[in-house]
Each structure stands twice: as structure tokens, then as C-alpha cells.
Amino acid sequence: MEKTNAMRILERAKIPYTVHEYAGGALSGTEVARVLGEDPKRTFKTLVTVGSPRKYYVFVIPVEAELDLKKAAKAAGEKSVAMLPQKELFPLTGYVHGGCSPLGMKKEFPTFFHETAEGQTILFSGGRVGVQVEVAFSEVRHAISVTLADLIRD
């Protein structure tokens, strides 16, 4: 299998990870967890938002959850944030919808993980549709700067 930017970053930081592949194209995060036989509470999705003026933020939350934009804005120190339009994702990050990883974007943006990631081994996109990486969250912190926060709707 061809390595992705996310995998190269993990390897460069000497972080052990496991690759999980699935077929079926860009599935919802919940479907990915089901296809892989993984717990959706430890399977995470990567969402990119925009604040003002054109500041970008990455939020990584459990696949079954919905990002609370007010909580996200508060975590980022913004008045508000909005979801990045899908057509802007690839030019900004280098990733396509369904294959966006918090690791290996064209530029490193402030990145926030939902607080439930702490103390877990989690899965998130490996940087390509059909590829997930499984890694201890405590190790992710050695690859990129992350902040833990309450980010999801109750």
C-alpha cells in the first residue's frame, strides 16, 4: 500500500500505528466504523472550519457525534466558526472529503480533539478514502500540536 502524508508523519515521529482499509468509497464515519467492526466512540472524523478573518481550525470528533459550532468557536477563541465549504477542502488541506486526516495537511492548523480521545487508542482517516489509522491518542500529541475540548452537541 502506498503511504500517505499522515502515515509518513507518524513514522517520522516514531509513532506506532495500524492501518485499516475498507472498500466502498467515501462512507459516513458511522458506516466506516461498522464496516471495520470498530467502536464508533473511538472512531473519529476530521472537520475543518473557518473563523474570521479566514482563520482555519481542525476539529476531530467521534463519528456519531455532531460538532457544536458554539463550543468549537469557544475552544478556538473565536466569536464563531463555520464549516468549510466542501469545494475549498482540497485546495486548503490537500485532502478530499472522506479522506481528510488531521495529520499531513498542506499547512498545520490549530487542531482540537474531543476530550473523549484522551486515554484511548483511536481511529481517524489515514489521509485517503478507504484508509484509517489506529493510534494511541497520547502519541498523536508527539506528531502535531493538539488541544482537548468539549466539542460535541449534548
Backbone bond lengths (Angstrom), bond angles and torsions (degrees), N, CA, C in turn:
res aa  C-N    CA-C-N  psi(-1)  N-CA   C-N-CA  omega(-1)  CA-C   N-CA-C  phi
1 M - - - 1.449 - - 1.532 109.21 -
2 E 1.316 115.75 139.05 1.456 121.60 177.85 1.527 109.65 -72.62
3 K 1.321 115.63 132.57 1.466 120.47 -179.64 1.528 110.19 -73.08
4 T 1.320 115.20 146.92 1.462 121.66 176.36 1.529 108.52 -100.39
5 N 1.332 116.17 169.12 1.466 120.42 175.66 1.528 111.01 -57.03
6 A 1.325 116.70 -40.22 1.469 120.67 179.96 1.529 110.54 -60.00
7 M 1.321 116.90 -44.06 1.467 120.64 179.71 1.521 111.23 -66.05
8 R 1.321 116.79 -40.37 1.470 120.24 179.06 1.531 110.93 -62.31
9 I 1.331 116.22 -39.86 1.473 119.93 178.68 1.523 110.23 -64.65
10 L 1.323 117.43 -43.74 1.468 120.48 178.11 1.530 110.56 -61.64
11 E 1.315 116.94 -43.15 1.465 120.24 -179.95 1.527 111.59 -66.71
12 R 1.324 116.63 -42.04 1.462 120.38 179.05 1.525 110.81 -59.51
13 A 1.341 116.48 -36.21 1.469 121.49 179.40 1.534 111.67 -86.05
14 K 1.342 116.50 3.68 1.474 122.86 -179.65 1.526 112.15 57.76
15 I 1.339 114.89 41.61 1.459 121.87 -179.68 1.523 108.74 -100.79
16 P 1.338 116.83 121.63 1.469 118.76 177.95 1.524 111.19 -69.35
17 Y 1.331 115.67 140.14 1.454 121.09 178.70 1.515 109.27 -149.88
18 T 1.314 114.89 160.83 1.461 122.20 176.76 1.516 107.68 -120.65
19 V 1.319 116.24 136.61 1.458 121.55 178.02 1.522 109.20 -94.99
20 H 1.320 116.35 134.82 1.467 123.19 174.41 1.523 106.70 -121.64
21 E 1.324 116.51 124.02 1.464 120.61 179.19 1.523 109.74 -110.18
22 Y 1.323 115.59 149.64 1.458 121.14 176.75 1.521 108.65 -144.50
23 A 1.308 116.12 157.03 1.469 121.74 177.94 1.521 108.39 -104.53
24 G 1.294 116.16 163.68 1.464 118.89 174.71 1.500 114.55 117.48
25 G 1.317 118.19 4.89 1.457 119.57 176.77 1.516 113.09 76.82
26 A 1.325 115.78 -156.99 1.458 122.36 -176.46 1.528 109.91 -78.94
27 L 1.312 115.51 91.79 1.458 122.04 178.17 1.522 109.12 -87.68
28 S 1.326 116.39 163.73 1.465 118.58 172.21 1.525 107.56 -67.70
29 G 1.310 116.11 159.09 1.460 119.94 179.87 1.514 112.51 -58.76
30 T 1.325 116.52 -38.47 1.464 120.85 179.03 1.521 110.04 -64.37
31 E 1.332 116.74 -40.72 1.471 120.16 177.96 1.525 110.74 -66.17
32 V 1.311 117.70 -38.10 1.469 121.01 177.70 1.529 109.58 -60.11
33 A 1.323 116.94 -47.94 1.469 120.78 179.29 1.525 110.18 -58.45
34 R 1.333 116.86 -43.76 1.464 120.80 -179.21 1.525 111.13 -64.28
35 V 1.330 117.22 -47.54 1.464 121.89 -178.95 1.537 110.76 -60.20
36 L 1.333 115.86 -38.19 1.467 119.94 -179.56 1.524 113.17 -83.71
37 G 1.334 116.73 -6.92 1.460 120.10 -178.00 1.518 112.29 69.37
38 E 1.324 116.28 30.99 1.462 121.44 -177.53 1.519 111.05 -107.79
39 D 1.316 115.66 156.37 1.458 122.54 177.56 1.530 109.35 -70.56
40 P 1.337 118.21 122.23 1.466 119.16 179.87 1.528 113.37 -63.65
41 K 1.315 118.22 -15.73 1.467 120.55 178.36 1.526 111.61 -75.35
42 R 1.330 116.67 -18.69 1.468 118.98 176.89 1.526 112.28 -115.83
43 T 1.338 115.43 10.15 1.461 121.87 173.64 1.529 106.37 -105.05
44 F 1.321 116.58 122.34 1.464 121.86 -170.96 1.518 111.82 -114.62
45 K 1.337 114.89 151.84 1.462 121.27 175.48 1.517 108.54 -115.00
46 T 1.325 115.54 153.29 1.456 122.79 -177.45 1.525 109.03 -108.34
47 L 1.318 116.02 124.01 1.460 122.29 -179.19 1.526 109.36 -121.24
48 V 1.315 116.24 137.39 1.464 120.65 -179.93 1.528 108.17 -112.23
49 T 1.320 115.38 133.62 1.461 121.56 -178.67 1.523 109.70 -125.30
50 V 1.321 113.37 167.39 1.458 119.98 176.50 1.522 108.60 -128.11
51 G 1.321 114.83 135.46 1.467 121.29 174.57 1.513 107.53 -106.85
52 S 1.316 116.02 -152.00 1.460 117.45 178.81 1.514 108.80 -127.10
53 P 1.262 121.34 147.03 1.464 126.25 -12.44 1.531 109.95 -87.24
54 R 1.307 116.34 110.06 1.468 124.20 177.44 1.532 112.83 52.81
55 K 1.330 116.56 41.78 1.461 121.46 172.74 1.518 106.52 -95.71
56 Y 1.320 116.58 136.71 1.464 121.69 -175.21 1.519 110.20 -110.21
57 Y 1.334 114.29 145.27 1.457 121.81 -179.07 1.522 108.94 -137.30
58 V 1.326 115.23 145.75 1.462 121.74 179.33 1.527 107.92 -113.02
59 F 1.330 115.69 130.52 1.461 121.58 178.57 1.521 108.43 -123.05
60 V 1.331 116.09 131.35 1.456 122.01 -177.54 1.528 107.11 -120.56
61 I 1.341 114.94 115.19 1.467 120.75 -172.49 1.527 110.27 -133.14
62 P 1.338 117.71 160.34 1.468 119.90 176.45 1.529 110.76 -56.87
63 V 1.342 116.08 143.95 1.466 121.13 -173.32 1.521 114.14 -61.65
64 E 1.314 118.20 -29.03 1.469 120.55 -179.20 1.525 112.68 -80.87
65 A 1.319 116.32 -12.35 1.460 120.70 -174.34 1.525 111.13 -90.48
66 E 1.333 114.00 165.73 1.459 121.09 176.00 1.526 107.59 -118.08
67 L 1.326 116.05 133.68 1.454 120.67 179.27 1.524 109.78 -65.77
68 D 1.324 116.42 128.36 1.456 122.08 174.58 1.530 105.79 -89.94
69 L 1.323 116.63 108.13 1.460 120.94 -174.70 1.524 113.09 -62.74
70 K 1.329 117.51 -30.48 1.470 120.15 177.43 1.527 110.44 -68.93
71 K 1.346 116.54 -43.93 1.463 119.81 177.82 1.523 110.53 -66.21
72 A 1.327 116.47 -37.99 1.462 121.15 178.84 1.528 110.28 -63.05
73 A 1.326 116.44 -45.89 1.471 120.65 179.15 1.525 110.64 -61.08
74 K 1.321 116.29 -43.12 1.466 120.19 179.61 1.532 110.40 -61.39
75 A 1.344 116.83 -44.31 1.460 120.79 179.54 1.528 111.07 -61.31
76 A 1.341 116.14 -36.36 1.463 121.25 -178.05 1.531 113.01 -84.74
77 G 1.330 117.01 -6.72 1.457 120.27 -178.25 1.526 113.00 73.75
78 E 1.330 115.69 28.25 1.463 122.09 -179.64 1.530 109.53 -110.48
79 K 1.336 116.78 159.12 1.465 120.35 173.15 1.514 109.95 -70.35
80 S 1.347 115.26 -38.59 1.462 120.00 177.86 1.522 109.44 -158.07
81 V 1.326 114.97 157.50 1.462 122.10 171.78 1.523 107.18 -134.02
82 A 1.315 115.65 155.53 1.460 121.64 177.66 1.520 108.17 -132.13
83 M 1.327 115.58 153.80 1.453 119.57 177.21 1.531 108.93 -62.85
84 L 1.311 116.38 138.73 1.453 121.25 175.87 1.519 108.76 -69.19
85 P 1.330 118.94 131.69 1.462 119.47 176.82 1.534 110.44 -58.25
86 Q 1.316 116.67 138.52 1.462 122.25 -175.00 1.527 112.44 -53.69
87 K 1.334 117.90 -37.91 1.468 120.87 -177.88 1.530 112.11 -66.10
88 E 1.341 117.82 -18.21 1.461 121.73 179.68 1.526 112.75 -92.61
89 L 1.338 117.49 -8.85 1.465 120.66 -174.85 1.524 112.30 -63.25
90 F 1.322 118.18 -53.50 1.463 120.50 -176.97 1.526 112.89 -62.54
91 P 1.342 118.73 -48.67 1.470 117.59 179.55 1.532 113.33 -59.47
92 L 1.327 117.09 -33.19 1.462 121.04 -177.42 1.528 112.37 -80.60
93 T 1.348 116.28 -44.59 1.466 120.24 -170.46 1.521 114.55 -105.97
94 G 1.337 116.93 -25.31 1.456 120.25 -172.13 1.516 112.37 87.98
95 Y 1.319 116.26 2.46 1.463 122.12 -179.16 1.524 110.55 -115.45
96 V 1.343 115.08 152.05 1.460 120.88 176.36 1.522 109.41 -98.91
97 H 1.329 115.80 161.08 1.462 121.80 176.08 1.537 108.78 -57.18
98 G 1.327 116.31 131.28 1.457 121.34 -179.06 1.519 112.80 91.98
99 G 1.331 117.10 -8.72 1.459 121.14 179.56 1.512 112.09 -135.41
100 C 1.332 116.40 22.95 1.462 121.79 -176.95 1.524 110.12 -86.64
101 S 1.317 116.02 120.93 1.459 122.63 179.67 1.524 109.67 -108.10
102 P 1.332 117.78 148.47 1.467 118.71 175.23 1.534 111.55 -71.56
103 L 1.329 116.67 -11.53 1.462 121.68 179.01 1.522 109.65 -105.80
104 G 1.324 116.73 136.98 1.456 120.53 170.92 1.515 116.24 87.18
105 M 1.322 117.64 18.44 1.463 119.14 174.85 1.525 108.91 -68.19
106 K 1.320 116.88 163.56 1.463 121.43 179.82 1.520 111.37 -54.26
107 K 1.327 115.76 -34.80 1.455 122.74 179.49 1.522 106.25 -138.14
108 E 1.330 117.35 148.42 1.462 119.36 177.20 1.525 108.86 -85.01
109 F 1.326 115.12 123.39 1.455 122.04 178.91 1.524 108.59 -106.43
110 P 1.346 117.73 158.04 1.460 118.80 174.14 1.533 108.79 -53.79
111 T 1.331 115.34 127.85 1.469 121.36 -172.97 1.515 110.02 -122.39
112 F 1.337 114.62 130.95 1.457 122.48 -177.65 1.522 109.02 -123.30
113 F 1.312 116.70 130.57 1.467 122.02 174.21 1.514 108.13 -107.22
114 H 1.325 115.73 144.65 1.460 118.70 174.80 1.523 108.12 -62.71
115 E 1.313 115.83 143.16 1.466 122.79 -173.70 1.525 114.28 -57.17
116 T 1.331 118.55 -20.84 1.467 119.81 -179.96 1.525 112.29 -71.69
117 A 1.331 118.65 -11.01 1.468 120.87 177.81 1.526 111.21 -69.35
118 E 1.325 115.96 -28.55 1.462 120.00 -175.99 1.522 110.88 -58.50
119 G 1.323 115.26 132.94 1.462 121.37 177.01 1.516 114.43 78.59
120 Q 1.325 117.95 4.87 1.462 121.24 -178.00 1.521 112.02 -114.45
121 T 1.314 114.06 159.70 1.454 121.03 163.12 1.517 103.89 -93.93
122 I 1.331 115.86 124.89 1.461 120.71 -173.14 1.523 110.69 -121.29
123 L 1.329 114.79 163.67 1.454 121.90 173.76 1.517 108.36 -117.50
124 F 1.331 115.65 142.35 1.465 121.36 172.03 1.516 107.50 -153.43
125 S 1.316 116.33 170.67 1.457 120.09 -175.49 1.517 111.41 -56.46
126 G 1.317 113.93 136.54 1.452 120.45 176.93 1.515 112.91 -85.44
127 G 1.334 117.24 4.52 1.447 120.70 176.15 1.514 114.62 103.64
128 R 1.326 116.09 10.40 1.453 121.32 176.61 1.521 107.55 -154.75
129 V 1.320 117.03 143.87 1.460 120.79 176.62 1.524 107.61 -58.64
130 G 1.331 116.13 131.24 1.459 121.27 179.89 1.512 114.38 95.12
131 V 1.329 117.09 2.06 1.465 121.16 -177.83 1.527 109.98 -131.29
132 Q 1.317 115.68 125.23 1.467 122.32 173.27 1.522 107.81 -119.93
133 V 1.330 116.92 146.98 1.461 120.76 172.15 1.524 108.14 -112.00
134 E 1.309 114.59 142.52 1.466 122.03 177.26 1.521 106.65 -111.44
135 V 1.328 115.97 125.07 1.457 120.58 -174.46 1.531 109.12 -151.63
136 A 1.312 116.34 149.37 1.467 120.23 175.10 1.527 108.08 -68.47
137 F 1.330 116.75 128.38 1.466 119.70 -179.36 1.520 110.99 -55.98
138 S 1.324 117.59 -38.16 1.462 120.10 -179.63 1.521 111.51 -58.21
139 E 1.326 117.65 -27.43 1.461 122.05 178.61 1.529 111.71 -80.13
140 V 1.338 117.15 -31.54 1.465 120.72 -179.76 1.522 109.78 -56.05
141 R 1.307 115.63 -35.37 1.476 120.93 -179.33 1.526 112.67 -61.99
142 H 1.339 117.42 -19.11 1.466 120.89 177.92 1.531 111.25 -84.59
143 A 1.328 116.28 -12.82 1.467 120.75 -178.27 1.527 112.32 -99.01
144 I 1.334 116.76 -39.46 1.465 121.31 179.24 1.524 108.79 -142.30
145 S 1.304 114.95 160.38 1.463 120.52 176.41 1.531 108.22 -80.00
146 V 1.330 116.34 124.74 1.464 120.44 -179.60 1.518 110.24 -131.89
147 T 1.334 114.36 155.07 1.457 122.11 175.33 1.519 107.04 -123.81
148 L 1.324 116.40 136.79 1.463 121.48 174.93 1.528 108.77 -91.10
149 A 1.318 116.31 140.09 1.470 120.04 178.96 1.526 109.35 -159.15
150 D 1.325 115.02 161.45 1.458 121.67 171.03 1.517 105.91 -80.00
151 L 1.325 117.42 114.58 1.468 121.14 -171.36 1.520 114.64 -123.50
152 I 1.327 117.29 -5.93 1.476 117.95 -170.76 1.526 111.65 -110.62
153 R 1.348 112.71 157.69 1.470 119.43 176.87 1.509 108.87 -68.00
154 D 1.341 114.23 142.26 1.476 120.06 179.13 1.495 110.57 -77.18
